[in-house]
Structures are given as C-alpha cells and as structure tokens.
C-alpha cells in the first residue's frame, strides 16, 4: 500500500495527525527533498528506508515502491504542501494503477494557506474578490496559452502565483497587462511557516525590485490583489441585521 501524504508548507507541526501517523508506521518513505522539512523524518521508525525524490526519476520512485510492496511493507510518498498542487501525483497514481498497487491520499496544508497566514490576510473578502486564482508562469513546464498570467490578471481577482519567484520581471509585466494597476498591492512570501520565513509587501510595479532587494528567487509565493489593501465590506454571515440558518436577525 502506498500513502500519498501532504507534508504541509514547512513547519513540522503543520502536517495532519493522519499524515504523522502514517509517517510513524511506514516501512519506506520517499520525500520531496527540495521542499519537505527534513525535521518530519524524525517521526519515522529507526529502520524505515528513506529516499529523497529530488534526486530520483519517476521510474526510480516506482522501482522503490515496487520493491517495498514485494517485501510486504507500506510506503509513504511525502509531498510538500498538499500533493494536489504541482505535485506530479497523477502520473504516480496512474503507474500504480497499472502495477495493481493500491494507494490513498492524505491532504496537507498547501503553501498558499501558509502564505495567507504569514501575511494575516483573507483571499475572499466581500466587495473585493470572491475567487482565488492559483497559477504559475510557464517555465520548463508549459502553461496553456489561455491560462496566461495576463488572462487571469484581467479578472482582478486574488492571485497566488507558484513557481515563479525567479521570473519576477516578466511576471510583473504580465500582471500589468490585466486589470491590476502599478499600485495594486502584492506580497512576496518566502518559506512560509519555516523559521526563515520572510514576508515582503510591495505593489505590482515593484515586485521585481523587491525580490532583488530581499534576495528572494525561489521557494516563494507571489500574492497579488486588493485583498491585501485595507478596504472591504463586512460579511453578511456575522451581520446582526441578517438571519441565517442558525441565527435570527436582531432587528
Ligand atoms: N504542493 C505544494 C506546491 C509545490 S510546487 C503546495 O501545496 O504548496 C513548489 C512551489 O510551491 C515553490 O516553488 C513555491 O512557489 C511554493 N512553495 C512551497 N512551499 C512554500 C513555502 N513554505 N513558502 C512559500 N512558497 C512555497
């Protein structure tokens, strides 16, 4: 059996209870060494076989899993944040299906949630934006043309841009082609929830300059949108003049 597990954004106590339990009992752990906090490996059994997938191909990962299965053990495949975002889990699941190896998936706290916590913000503010766009700039992995940053930026919604801290100059130009203006608030969040976390607030037109100044080139998220500004409307849910399923309006 293979358990895909979300490790969370960095702080070791942000893994789920279920994820921690699976790590404690696994015979083999394959972790994404580029971003998973190695402190989590302290949970593993002393005789657990541990592999760093940053140095492996998909074929090598599968070979380790197959050998572990033959030996009758369980494998944890530990991905950073939540495995469903930029985790390359689909190709592993499909391969496991072909090999007849069962698996399940334990979600984790994605770094976009860790970043919101770091800036103490809410992406979905009434009167500002009710949508969060999670996307990336094209790198070695292409992005479909219809999903270009400029196309998303046209909505002016809250945006979280992954895997793009090394391309801030290009990102800034793309964002300005949409509904954002030079003064739309933005933030760079480096290693959210790690001890070395850095949060730098800026505006869309100063993203590249801010990245250079604070030496942020990787392991960072770019947050963009008016959810980072002071103005919004209060919620209806907690408004005294609104009745809900659980509470009568007071007047
Ligand atoms: N599955 C992960 C994302 C993996 S892609 C998740 O749910 O978060 C790797 C990218 O995620 C990095 O390039 C960076 O943009 C972002 N990232 C991962 N952990 C991060 C963290 N703690 N702080 C800021 N960005 C992070």
Boltz pocket constraint, residues with backbone or C-beta under 6 A from the ligand:
constraints:
  - pocket:
      binder: B
      contacts: [[A, 9], [A, 10], [A, 35], [A, 79], [A, 80], [A, 81], [A, 82], [A, 83], [A, 84], [A, 85], [A, 86], [A, 87], [A, 109], [A, 110], [A, 111], [A, 112], [A, 114], [A, 115], [A, 161], [A, 162], [A, 163], [A, 164], [A, 189], [A, 190], [A, 191], [A, 192], [A, 193], [A, 194], [A, 218], [A, 219], [A, 220], [A, 221]]
      max_distance: 6.0
